[in-house]
């Protein structure tokens, strides 16, 4: 096809948007709502997964050495812990630090500490952070095998809960996204069918005078693609505004967010802005173009 022919068909597609404002607007709204529903579900899943990861990152193993452990052994013990597979970070907690933390956590009965000051009863300890929470039990077992370890404890219940929670969230979010995608495609298909049906006579006349299927479909393809592109752009900016507003509100709820791994567990919009924009406009353009082309097929068989 010549360049002039391509330009003509492109102009026809653009002009059709203005000639069929009502149906174009209906298609735009359906695409916009569909993209928003699927996009919101995907973002919710991503942030839930990030929060679960944040909770997992807070899970630690408390390691305490025997009271009789010499200081030179304590100094070298940190290196042994760091060498264990799955250990990400090791923080030394001295006896003095442990006692000071205990005092800060006990608001009543401070007089008790006046009687025990001078007694060396707190063990040296380490706070061990693991890379993979799913392997925390085996990591704890490896730590207990080291010499001079009095105890090593971690909340395996938390680890198991997080594993189950991640599995449930993945299944539910996956099912919701698939279901919404299917419903959205049905809505888009019905809307584009109605749009094309309203112009069936125009299609049939072009068919009777000898226009090829590609010649007839191309303006509809361009019309649907442009409508979908702008629907995707609209969905992106709405998502941006709502996401930022929710992010600002949640980031100020320090106590609430600490339960979910801290405010940092919420994904900043700046990190997903570009891929999300591309996903919205490309999906919108593809869905709009595909729906228009498929809907013209039945009217071409004349």
DRENNU-248782 format. One record per residue (C-alpha): x, y, z; residue number from 1. Coordinates in nm, 4 decimals, always signed. Layout:
residues N
<rec x="X" y="Y" z="Z" pos="NUM"/>
...
end
This chain:
residues 302
<rec x="+0.0000" y="+0.0000" z="+0.0000" pos="1"/>
<rec x="+0.1256" y="+0.3482" z="-0.0900" pos="2"/>
<rec x="+0.2084" y="+0.6106" z="+0.1717" pos="3"/>
<rec x="-0.0819" y="+0.8222" z="+0.0481" pos="4"/>
<rec x="-0.3177" y="+0.5287" z="+0.1037" pos="5"/>
<rec x="-0.1885" y="+0.4750" z="+0.4577" pos="6"/>
<rec x="-0.2304" y="+0.8455" z="+0.5346" pos="7"/>
<rec x="-0.5861" y="+0.8358" z="+0.3992" pos="8"/>
<rec x="-0.6828" y="+0.5386" z="+0.6152" pos="9"/>
<rec x="-0.5169" y="+0.6932" z="+0.9221" pos="10"/>
<rec x="-0.7074" y="+1.0169" z="+0.8665" pos="11"/>
<rec x="-1.0295" y="+0.8195" z="+0.8236" pos="12"/>
<rec x="-0.9698" y="+0.6496" z="+1.1570" pos="13"/>
<rec x="-0.9086" y="+0.9813" z="+1.3308" pos="14"/>
<rec x="-1.2140" y="+1.1411" z="+1.1659" pos="15"/>
<rec x="-1.4315" y="+0.8474" z="+1.2730" pos="16"/>
<rec x="-1.3570" y="+0.9319" z="+1.6373" pos="17"/>
<rec x="-1.5131" y="+1.2761" z="+1.5871" pos="18"/>
<rec x="-1.8048" y="+1.1457" z="+1.3791" pos="19"/>
<rec x="-1.9024" y="+0.8797" z="+1.6342" pos="20"/>
<rec x="-1.8512" y="+1.0688" z="+1.9594" pos="21"/>
<rec x="-2.1115" y="+0.8769" z="+2.1610" pos="22"/>
<rec x="-1.9865" y="+0.5265" z="+2.0832" pos="23"/>
<rec x="-1.6222" y="+0.6368" z="+2.1020" pos="24"/>
<rec x="-1.6860" y="+0.7825" z="+2.4473" pos="25"/>
<rec x="-1.8624" y="+0.4630" z="+2.5565" pos="26"/>
<rec x="-1.5682" y="+0.2521" z="+2.4369" pos="27"/>
<rec x="-1.3258" y="+0.4906" z="+2.6097" pos="28"/>
<rec x="-1.5126" y="+0.4616" z="+2.9413" pos="29"/>
<rec x="-1.5322" y="+0.0817" z="+2.9264" pos="30"/>
<rec x="-1.1602" y="+0.0559" z="+2.8469" pos="31"/>
<rec x="-1.0758" y="+0.3075" z="+3.1210" pos="32"/>
<rec x="-1.2755" y="+0.1233" z="+3.3884" pos="33"/>
<rec x="-1.1424" y="-0.2152" z="+3.2782" pos="34"/>
<rec x="-0.7815" y="-0.0976" z="+3.2906" pos="35"/>
<rec x="-0.8335" y="+0.0645" z="+3.6298" pos="36"/>
<rec x="-0.9823" y="-0.2535" z="+3.7783" pos="37"/>
<rec x="-0.7061" y="-0.4789" z="+3.6514" pos="38"/>
<rec x="-0.4343" y="-0.2222" z="+3.7309" pos="39"/>
<rec x="-0.5606" y="-0.1662" z="+4.0850" pos="40"/>
<rec x="-0.5695" y="-0.5414" z="+4.1483" pos="41"/>
<rec x="-0.2144" y="-0.5824" z="+4.0193" pos="42"/>
<rec x="-0.0857" y="-0.2920" z="+4.2334" pos="43"/>
<rec x="-0.2623" y="-0.4286" z="+4.5404" pos="44"/>
<rec x="-0.0955" y="-0.7661" z="+4.4877" pos="45"/>
<rec x="+0.2475" y="-0.6078" z="+4.4358" pos="46"/>
<rec x="+0.2179" y="-0.4072" z="+4.7579" pos="47"/>
<rec x="+0.0838" y="-0.6996" z="+4.9581" pos="48"/>
<rec x="+0.3786" y="-0.9054" z="+4.8393" pos="49"/>
<rec x="+0.6144" y="-0.6205" z="+4.9328" pos="50"/>
<rec x="+0.4574" y="-0.5958" z="+5.2801" pos="51"/>
<rec x="+0.4921" y="-0.9706" z="+5.3333" pos="52"/>
<rec x="+0.8572" y="-0.9428" z="+5.2305" pos="53"/>
<rec x="+0.8958" y="-0.6522" z="+5.4747" pos="54"/>
<rec x="+0.7518" y="-0.8627" z="+5.7538" pos="55"/>
<rec x="+0.9892" y="-1.1414" z="+5.6623" pos="56"/>
<rec x="+1.2847" y="-0.9045" z="+5.6761" pos="57"/>
<rec x="+1.1973" y="-0.8240" z="+6.0367" pos="58"/>
<rec x="+1.2211" y="-1.1866" z="+6.1378" pos="59"/>
<rec x="+1.5410" y="-1.2516" z="+6.3300" pos="60"/>
<rec x="+1.7159" y="-1.5191" z="+6.5317" pos="61"/>
<rec x="+1.8202" y="-1.4347" z="+6.8880" pos="62"/>
<rec x="+2.1486" y="-1.6079" z="+6.9755" pos="63"/>
<rec x="+2.2884" y="-1.6177" z="+7.3297" pos="64"/>
<rec x="+2.6283" y="-1.7492" z="+7.4388" pos="65"/>
<rec x="+2.7087" y="-1.9383" z="+7.7555" pos="66"/>
<rec x="+2.7935" y="-1.7031" z="+8.0486" pos="67"/>
<rec x="+3.1394" y="-1.8631" z="+8.0812" pos="68"/>
<rec x="+3.2360" y="-1.7781" z="+7.7219" pos="69"/>
<rec x="+3.5649" y="-1.5794" z="+7.7242" pos="70"/>
<rec x="+3.5668" y="-1.2345" z="+7.5633" pos="71"/>
<rec x="+3.8136" y="-1.3299" z="+7.2903" pos="72"/>
<rec x="+3.5778" y="-1.6083" z="+7.1880" pos="73"/>
<rec x="+3.2858" y="-1.3619" z="+7.1786" pos="74"/>
<rec x="+3.4852" y="-1.1367" z="+6.9461" pos="75"/>
<rec x="+3.5503" y="-1.4132" z="+6.6946" pos="76"/>
<rec x="+3.2049" y="-1.5658" z="+6.7181" pos="77"/>
<rec x="+3.0455" y="-1.2992" z="+6.4979" pos="78"/>
<rec x="+3.2578" y="-1.4123" z="+6.2030" pos="79"/>
<rec x="+3.1431" y="-1.7727" z="+6.2530" pos="80"/>
<rec x="+2.7798" y="-1.6643" z="+6.2467" pos="81"/>
<rec x="+2.8308" y="-1.4561" z="+5.9329" pos="82"/>
<rec x="+2.9828" y="-1.7584" z="+5.7562" pos="83"/>
<rec x="+2.6650" y="-1.9654" z="+5.7993" pos="84"/>
<rec x="+2.4597" y="-2.0039" z="+5.4825" pos="85"/>
<rec x="+2.1443" y="-1.7881" z="+5.4721" pos="86"/>
<rec x="+2.2769" y="-1.5427" z="+5.7336" pos="87"/>
<rec x="+2.2487" y="-1.1899" z="+5.6007" pos="88"/>
<rec x="+2.3505" y="-0.9695" z="+5.8940" pos="89"/>
<rec x="+2.4865" y="-1.0218" z="+6.2452" pos="90"/>
<rec x="+2.4620" y="-0.7591" z="+6.5199" pos="91"/>
<rec x="+2.6442" y="-0.8024" z="+6.8522" pos="92"/>
<rec x="+2.4416" y="-0.7274" z="+7.1681" pos="93"/>
<rec x="+2.6674" y="-0.6874" z="+7.4705" pos="94"/>
<rec x="+2.5612" y="-0.7691" z="+7.8260" pos="95"/>
<rec x="+2.5431" y="-0.3971" z="+7.9047" pos="96"/>
<rec x="+2.3258" y="-0.3255" z="+7.6007" pos="97"/>
<rec x="+2.0928" y="-0.6137" z="+7.6841" pos="98"/>
<rec x="+2.0526" y="-0.4889" z="+8.0421" pos="99"/>
<rec x="+1.9897" y="-0.1320" z="+7.9275" pos="100"/>
<rec x="+1.7229" y="-0.2560" z="+7.6833" pos="101"/>
<rec x="+1.5559" y="-0.4581" z="+7.9594" pos="102"/>
<rec x="+1.5470" y="-0.1522" z="+8.1849" pos="103"/>
<rec x="+1.3901" y="+0.0606" z="+7.9089" pos="104"/>
<rec x="+1.1181" y="-0.1994" z="+7.8474" pos="105"/>
<rec x="+1.0192" y="-0.2327" z="+8.2134" pos="106"/>
<rec x="+0.8368" y="+0.0807" z="+8.3242" pos="107"/>
<rec x="+0.7526" y="-0.0475" z="+8.6718" pos="108"/>
<rec x="+0.9750" y="-0.2153" z="+8.9250" pos="109"/>
<rec x="+1.2853" y="-0.0149" z="+8.8423" pos="110"/>
<rec x="+1.3910" y="-0.0554" z="+9.2065" pos="111"/>
<rec x="+1.4697" y="-0.4212" z="+9.1323" pos="112"/>
<rec x="+1.7661" y="-0.3140" z="+8.9217" pos="113"/>
<rec x="+1.9158" y="-0.1331" z="+9.2208" pos="114"/>
<rec x="+1.9616" y="-0.4717" z="+9.3892" pos="115"/>
<rec x="+2.1012" y="-0.6567" z="+9.0870" pos="116"/>
<rec x="+2.3420" y="-0.3882" z="+8.9670" pos="117"/>
<rec x="+2.6911" y="-0.5305" z="+8.9757" pos="118"/>
<rec x="+2.5750" y="-0.8844" z="+8.9088" pos="119"/>
<rec x="+2.6832" y="-1.0341" z="+8.5780" pos="120"/>
<rec x="+2.3692" y="-1.2268" z="+8.4850" pos="121"/>
<rec x="+2.2976" y="-1.1112" z="+8.1250" pos="122"/>
<rec x="+2.4615" y="-1.3243" z="+7.8517" pos="123"/>
<rec x="+2.6345" y="-1.1882" z="+7.5442" pos="124"/>
<rec x="+2.4102" y="-1.2201" z="+7.2438" pos="125"/>
<rec x="+2.3731" y="-1.1641" z="+6.8733" pos="126"/>
<rec x="+2.0809" y="-1.0598" z="+6.6559" pos="127"/>
<rec x="+2.0954" y="-1.2586" z="+6.3324" pos="128"/>
<rec x="+1.8960" y="-1.1565" z="+6.0251" pos="129"/>
<rec x="+1.8339" y="-1.4244" z="+5.7629" pos="130"/>
<rec x="+1.8074" y="-1.3826" z="+5.3859" pos="131"/>
<rec x="+1.5352" y="-1.6418" z="+5.3240" pos="132"/>
<rec x="+1.2676" y="-1.6729" z="+5.5909" pos="133"/>
<rec x="+1.1646" y="-2.0110" z="+5.4496" pos="134"/>
<rec x="+1.4994" y="-2.1543" z="+5.5668" pos="135"/>
<rec x="+1.5004" y="-2.0007" z="+5.9139" pos="136"/>
<rec x="+1.4547" y="-2.3353" z="+6.0925" pos="137"/>
<rec x="+1.7565" y="-2.4968" z="+5.9262" pos="138"/>
<rec x="+1.9608" y="-2.1797" z="+5.9898" pos="139"/>
<rec x="+1.8695" y="-2.1917" z="+6.3600" pos="140"/>
<rec x="+1.9781" y="-2.5575" z="+6.3739" pos="141"/>
<rec x="+2.3140" y="-2.4706" z="+6.2172" pos="142"/>
<rec x="+2.3692" y="-2.1947" z="+6.4736" pos="143"/>
<rec x="+2.2920" y="-2.4316" z="+6.7630" pos="144"/>
<rec x="+2.5676" y="-2.6632" z="+6.6393" pos="145"/>
<rec x="+2.8323" y="-2.3963" z="+6.7061" pos="146"/>
<rec x="+3.0374" y="-2.4219" z="+7.0243" pos="147"/>
<rec x="+2.9476" y="-2.2029" z="+7.3261" pos="148"/>
<rec x="+2.5910" y="-2.1356" z="+7.2029" pos="149"/>
<rec x="+2.3518" y="-2.1476" z="+7.4958" pos="150"/>
<rec x="+2.0349" y="-2.0840" z="+7.2926" pos="151"/>
<rec x="+1.9155" y="-1.9746" z="+6.9502" pos="152"/>
<rec x="+1.5486" y="-1.8978" z="+6.9023" pos="153"/>
<rec x="+1.3307" y="-1.7652" z="+6.6230" pos="154"/>
<rec x="+0.9584" y="-1.7417" z="+6.5727" pos="155"/>
<rec x="+0.9022" y="-2.0284" z="+6.3317" pos="156"/>
<rec x="+0.5300" y="-1.9623" z="+6.3648" pos="157"/>
<rec x="+0.5817" y="-1.6225" z="+6.2037" pos="158"/>
<rec x="+0.7797" y="-1.7794" z="+5.9215" pos="159"/>
<rec x="+0.5107" y="-2.0387" z="+5.8573" pos="160"/>
<rec x="+0.2374" y="-1.7735" z="+5.8727" pos="161"/>
<rec x="+0.4188" y="-1.5603" z="+5.6152" pos="162"/>
<rec x="+0.4633" y="-1.8569" z="+5.3834" pos="163"/>
<rec x="+0.0929" y="-1.9365" z="+5.4032" pos="164"/>
<rec x="-0.0072" y="-1.5714" z="+5.3676" pos="165"/>
<rec x="+0.2072" y="-1.5250" z="+5.0554" pos="166"/>
<rec x="+0.0539" y="-1.8386" z="+4.9012" pos="167"/>
<rec x="-0.3042" y="-1.7269" z="+4.9760" pos="168"/>
<rec x="-0.2473" y="-1.3712" z="+4.8533" pos="169"/>
<rec x="-0.0904" y="-1.5006" z="+4.5303" pos="170"/>
<rec x="-0.3808" y="-1.7366" z="+4.4614" pos="171"/>
<rec x="-0.6523" y="-1.4818" z="+4.5412" pos="172"/>
<rec x="-0.4852" y="-1.1966" z="+4.3535" pos="173"/>
<rec x="-0.4184" y="-1.4206" z="+4.0533" pos="174"/>
<rec x="-0.7814" y="-1.5354" z="+4.0440" pos="175"/>
<rec x="-0.9132" y="-1.1795" z="+4.0786" pos="176"/>
<rec x="-0.6848" y="-1.0446" z="+3.8035" pos="177"/>
<rec x="-0.7797" y="-1.3283" z="+3.5650" pos="178"/>
<rec x="-1.1506" y="-1.2844" z="+3.6406" pos="179"/>
<rec x="-1.1373" y="-0.9066" z="+3.5982" pos="180"/>
<rec x="-0.9403" y="-0.9446" z="+3.2765" pos="181"/>
<rec x="-1.2022" y="-1.1850" z="+3.1381" pos="182"/>
<rec x="-1.4918" y="-0.9589" z="+3.2387" pos="183"/>
<rec x="-1.3094" y="-0.6569" z="+3.0959" pos="184"/>
<rec x="-1.2533" y="-0.8297" z="+2.7609" pos="185"/>
<rec x="-1.6246" y="-0.9201" z="+2.7444" pos="186"/>
<rec x="-1.7210" y="-0.5597" z="+2.8205" pos="187"/>
<rec x="-1.4770" y="-0.4257" z="+2.5628" pos="188"/>
<rec x="-1.5945" y="-0.6775" z="+2.3029" pos="189"/>
<rec x="-1.9626" y="-0.5923" z="+2.3560" pos="190"/>
<rec x="-1.8965" y="-0.2191" z="+2.3411" pos="191"/>
<rec x="-1.6892" y="-0.2369" z="+2.0235" pos="192"/>
<rec x="-1.9496" y="-0.4664" z="+1.8666" pos="193"/>
<rec x="-2.2176" y="-0.2081" z="+1.9415" pos="194"/>
<rec x="-1.9957" y="+0.0652" z="+1.7956" pos="195"/>
<rec x="-1.9307" y="-0.1302" z="+1.4760" pos="196"/>
<rec x="-2.2951" y="-0.2445" z="+1.4505" pos="197"/>
<rec x="-2.4076" y="+0.1178" z="+1.4467" pos="198"/>
<rec x="-2.1972" y="+0.1629" z="+1.1311" pos="199"/>
<rec x="-2.2754" y="-0.1680" z="+0.9625" pos="200"/>
<rec x="-2.4328" y="-0.0005" z="+0.6588" pos="201"/>
<rec x="-2.1146" y="+0.1996" z="+0.6008" pos="202"/>
<rec x="-1.9110" y="-0.1227" z="+0.6091" pos="203"/>
<rec x="-2.1471" y="-0.3060" z="+0.3752" pos="204"/>
<rec x="-2.1494" y="-0.0222" z="+0.1196" pos="205"/>
<rec x="-1.7676" y="-0.0211" z="+0.1099" pos="206"/>
<rec x="-1.7720" y="-0.3986" z="+0.0714" pos="207"/>
<rec x="-2.0177" y="-0.3835" z="-0.2205" pos="208"/>
<rec x="-1.8110" y="-0.1269" z="-0.4115" pos="209"/>
<rec x="-1.5077" y="-0.3537" z="-0.3962" pos="210"/>
<rec x="-1.3094" y="-0.2326" z="-0.0921" pos="211"/>
<rec x="-1.0802" y="-0.4995" z="+0.0506" pos="212"/>
<rec x="-1.1214" y="-0.6272" z="+0.4057" pos="213"/>
<rec x="-0.7914" y="-0.4683" z="+0.5084" pos="214"/>
<rec x="-0.9009" y="-0.1322" z="+0.3635" pos="215"/>
<rec x="-1.2259" y="-0.1456" z="+0.5631" pos="216"/>
<rec x="-1.0694" y="-0.2687" z="+0.8864" pos="217"/>
<rec x="-0.7742" y="-0.0292" z="+0.9023" pos="218"/>
<rec x="-0.9738" y="+0.2854" z="+1.0014" pos="219"/>
<rec x="-1.1517" y="+0.0846" z="+1.2708" pos="220"/>
<rec x="-0.8157" y="-0.0518" z="+1.3860" pos="221"/>
<rec x="-0.6688" y="+0.2992" z="+1.4128" pos="222"/>
<rec x="-0.9817" y="+0.4337" z="+1.5812" pos="223"/>
<rec x="-0.9791" y="+0.1558" z="+1.8394" pos="224"/>
<rec x="-0.6046" y="+0.1902" z="+1.8983" pos="225"/>
<rec x="-0.6244" y="+0.5670" z="+1.9554" pos="226"/>
<rec x="-0.9262" y="+0.5314" z="+2.1844" pos="227"/>
<rec x="-0.7479" y="+0.2579" z="+2.3816" pos="228"/>
<rec x="-0.4291" y="+0.4635" z="+2.4024" pos="229"/>
<rec x="-0.6095" y="+0.7590" z="+2.5587" pos="230"/>
<rec x="-0.8055" y="+0.5271" z="+2.7887" pos="231"/>
<rec x="-0.4735" y="+0.3829" z="+2.9066" pos="232"/>
<rec x="-0.3298" y="+0.7314" z="+2.9581" pos="233"/>
<rec x="-0.6396" y="+0.8332" z="+3.1554" pos="234"/>
<rec x="-0.6201" y="+0.5189" z="+3.3691" pos="235"/>
<rec x="-0.2535" y="+0.5900" z="+3.4395" pos="236"/>
<rec x="-0.3099" y="+0.9469" z="+3.5602" pos="237"/>
<rec x="-0.6088" y="+0.8451" z="+3.7751" pos="238"/>
<rec x="-0.4040" y="+0.5638" z="+3.9270" pos="239"/>
<rec x="-0.1148" y="+0.8041" z="+3.9876" pos="240"/>
<rec x="-0.3357" y="+1.0545" z="+4.1719" pos="241"/>
<rec x="-0.5134" y="+0.7938" z="+4.3865" pos="242"/>
<rec x="-0.1971" y="+0.5928" z="+4.4573" pos="243"/>
<rec x="-0.0024" y="+0.9001" z="+4.5664" pos="244"/>
<rec x="-0.2871" y="+1.0142" z="+4.7930" pos="245"/>
<rec x="-0.3114" y="+0.6713" z="+4.9604" pos="246"/>
<rec x="+0.0688" y="+0.6500" z="+4.9862" pos="247"/>
<rec x="+0.0884" y="+0.9870" z="+5.1636" pos="248"/>
<rec x="-0.1824" y="+0.8846" z="+5.4110" pos="249"/>
<rec x="-0.0293" y="+0.5448" z="+5.4922" pos="250"/>
<rec x="+0.3272" y="+0.6747" z="+5.5148" pos="251"/>
<rec x="+0.2162" y="+0.9000" z="+5.8033" pos="252"/>
<rec x="+0.0649" y="+0.6075" z="+5.9953" pos="253"/>
<rec x="+0.3924" y="+0.4911" z="+6.1483" pos="254"/>
<rec x="+0.2423" y="+0.2664" z="+6.4153" pos="255"/>
<rec x="+0.0000" y="+0.1004" z="+6.1727" pos="256"/>
<rec x="+0.2607" y="+0.0470" z="+5.9012" pos="257"/>
<rec x="+0.5125" y="-0.0966" z="+6.1467" pos="258"/>
<rec x="+0.2807" y="-0.3971" z="+6.1724" pos="259"/>
<rec x="+0.3202" y="-0.4486" z="+5.7957" pos="260"/>
<rec x="+0.6951" y="-0.4140" z="+5.7787" pos="261"/>
<rec x="+0.7183" y="-0.0332" z="+5.7943" pos="262"/>
<rec x="+0.6287" y="+0.2441" z="+5.5500" pos="263"/>
<rec x="+0.9140" y="+0.1347" z="+5.3226" pos="264"/>
<rec x="+0.7205" y="-0.1819" z="+5.2416" pos="265"/>
<rec x="+0.4809" y="+0.0265" z="+5.0296" pos="266"/>
<rec x="+0.6206" y="+0.0597" z="+4.6783" pos="267"/>
<rec x="+0.6804" y="+0.4292" z="+4.5896" pos="268"/>
<rec x="+0.4989" y="+0.5256" z="+4.2693" pos="269"/>
<rec x="+0.8242" y="+0.6621" z="+4.1256" pos="270"/>
<rec x="+0.9587" y="+0.3048" z="+4.1108" pos="271"/>
<rec x="+0.6690" y="+0.1724" z="+3.9013" pos="272"/>
<rec x="+0.5636" y="+0.4858" z="+3.7117" pos="273"/>
<rec x="+0.7279" y="+0.4087" z="+3.3764" pos="274"/>
<rec x="+0.6441" y="+0.0337" z="+3.3514" pos="275"/>
<rec x="+0.2886" y="+0.1050" z="+3.4702" pos="276"/>
<rec x="+0.2402" y="+0.3811" z="+3.2118" pos="277"/>
<rec x="+0.3671" y="+0.1542" z="+2.9337" pos="278"/>
<rec x="+0.1474" y="-0.1332" z="+3.0521" pos="279"/>
<rec x="-0.1627" y="+0.0874" z="+3.0587" pos="280"/>
<rec x="-0.1242" y="+0.2577" z="+2.7186" pos="281"/>
<rec x="-0.0004" y="-0.0523" z="+2.5348" pos="282"/>
<rec x="-0.2720" y="-0.2760" z="+2.6811" pos="283"/>
<rec x="-0.5363" y="-0.0123" z="+2.6138" pos="284"/>
<rec x="-0.4228" y="+0.0410" z="+2.2546" pos="285"/>
<rec x="-0.4013" y="-0.3346" z="+2.1905" pos="286"/>
<rec x="-0.7434" y="-0.4091" z="+2.3446" pos="287"/>
<rec x="-0.9092" y="-0.1228" z="+2.1580" pos="288"/>
<rec x="-0.7557" y="-0.2165" z="+1.8224" pos="289"/>
<rec x="-0.8179" y="-0.5892" z="+1.8625" pos="290"/>
<rec x="-1.1789" y="-0.5403" z="+1.9703" pos="291"/>
<rec x="-1.2522" y="-0.3150" z="+1.6732" pos="292"/>
<rec x="-1.0936" y="-0.5490" z="+1.4182" pos="293"/>
<rec x="-1.2683" y="-0.8607" z="+1.5544" pos="294"/>
<rec x="-1.6045" y="-0.6828" z="+1.5671" pos="295"/>
<rec x="-1.5864" y="-0.5815" z="+1.1985" pos="296"/>
<rec x="-1.5395" y="-0.9417" z="+1.0823" pos="297"/>
<rec x="-1.9056" y="-1.0456" z="+1.0927" pos="298"/>
<rec x="-2.0063" y="-0.7440" z="+0.8838" pos="299"/>
<rec x="-1.7436" y="-0.8187" z="+0.6207" pos="300"/>
<rec x="-1.9022" y="-1.1548" z="+0.5382" pos="301"/>
<rec x="-2.1597" y="-1.0193" z="+0.2956" pos="302"/>
end
